[in-house]
């Protein structure tokens, strides 16, 4: 890791980065979702919780 170019991000900056990564332009129709889509959404939510937990631990 290059110390001169490294930056320590604040909790707010990390939260913004996580939010921006989630704010993708994706069209989703709950009426058209199948079981695989619902399972993927559940896994995504759980991954977000883990990611947020890691961010909070580092603060």
LUMVEXPA-154325 format. One record per residue (C-alpha): residue number from 1; residue in one letter; x, y negated, z negated. Coordinates in nm, 3 decimals. Layout:
// LUMVEXPA-154325
+-----+---------+---------+---------+---------+
: num : residuo :       x :       y :       z :
+-----+---------+---------+---------+---------+
: NUM :       a :       X :       Y :       Z :
...
+-----+---------+---------+---------+---------+
// end
This chain:
// LUMVEXPA-154325
+-----+---------+---------+---------+---------+
: num : residuo :       x :       y :       z :
+-----+---------+---------+---------+---------+
:   1 :       x :   0.000 :   0.000 :   0.000 :
:   2 :       x :   0.138 :  -0.338 :   0.102 :
:   3 :       x :   0.131 :  -0.551 :  -0.214 :
:   4 :       x :   0.164 :  -0.878 :  -0.023 :
:   5 :       x :  -0.152 :  -0.815 :   0.179 :
:   6 :       x :  -0.349 :  -0.626 :  -0.086 :
:   7 :       x :  -0.638 :  -0.792 :  -0.261 :
:   8 :       x :  -0.823 :  -0.697 :  -0.576 :
:   9 :       x :  -1.192 :  -0.738 :  -0.509 :
:  10 :       x :  -1.431 :  -0.867 :  -0.772 :
:  11 :       x :  -1.739 :  -0.668 :  -0.868 :
:  12 :       x :  -1.953 :  -0.913 :  -0.669 :
:  13 :       x :  -1.734 :  -0.872 :  -0.360 :
:  14 :       x :  -1.754 :  -0.493 :  -0.391 :
:  15 :       x :  -2.133 :  -0.507 :  -0.425 :
:  16 :       x :  -2.155 :  -0.730 :  -0.116 :
:  17 :       x :  -1.939 :  -0.489 :   0.083 :
:  18 :       x :  -2.156 :  -0.195 :  -0.023 :
:  19 :       x :  -2.474 :  -0.387 :   0.065 :
:  20 :       x :  -2.337 :  -0.496 :   0.402 :
:  21 :       x :  -2.235 :  -0.140 :   0.483 :
:  22 :       x :  -2.591 :  -0.028 :   0.408 :
:  23 :       x :  -2.751 :  -0.311 :   0.611 :
:  24 :       x :  -2.714 :  -0.134 :   0.942 :
:  25 :       x :  -2.963 :  -0.209 :   1.219 :
:  26 :       x :  -3.138 :   0.127 :   1.217 :
:  27 :       x :  -3.499 :   0.192 :   1.304 :
:  28 :       x :  -3.669 :   0.449 :   1.083 :
:  29 :       x :  -4.024 :   0.578 :   1.089 :
:  30 :       x :  -4.143 :   0.758 :   0.776 :
:  31 :       x :  -4.429 :   0.905 :   0.977 :
:  32 :       x :  -4.181 :   1.066 :   1.217 :
:  33 :       x :  -3.938 :   1.188 :   0.948 :
:  34 :       x :  -3.894 :   1.560 :   0.908 :
:  35 :       x :  -3.762 :   1.753 :   0.608 :
:  36 :       x :  -3.401 :   1.713 :   0.725 :
:  37 :       x :  -3.444 :   1.333 :   0.740 :
:  38 :       x :  -3.588 :   1.324 :   0.389 :
:  39 :       x :  -3.306 :   1.541 :   0.255 :
:  40 :       x :  -3.050 :   1.315 :   0.425 :
:  41 :       x :  -3.209 :   1.009 :   0.264 :
:  42 :       x :  -3.195 :   1.178 :  -0.078 :
:  43 :       x :  -2.828 :   1.266 :  -0.027 :
:  44 :       x :  -2.759 :   0.909 :   0.082 :
:  45 :       x :  -2.922 :   0.768 :  -0.232 :
:  46 :       x :  -2.719 :   1.002 :  -0.450 :
:  47 :       x :  -2.398 :   0.907 :  -0.268 :
:  48 :       x :  -2.478 :   0.538 :  -0.320 :
:  49 :       x :  -2.521 :   0.600 :  -0.693 :
:  50 :       x :  -2.185 :   0.779 :  -0.706 :
:  51 :       x :  -2.016 :   0.500 :  -0.507 :
:  52 :       x :  -2.160 :   0.233 :  -0.733 :
:  53 :       x :  -2.046 :   0.433 :  -1.036 :
:  54 :       x :  -1.692 :   0.444 :  -0.898 :
:  55 :       x :  -1.698 :   0.068 :  -0.835 :
:  56 :       x :  -1.820 :   0.002 :  -1.190 :
:  57 :       x :  -1.553 :   0.231 :  -1.342 :
:  58 :       x :  -1.277 :   0.038 :  -1.168 :
:  59 :       x :  -1.394 :  -0.295 :  -1.310 :
+-----+---------+---------+---------+---------+
// end
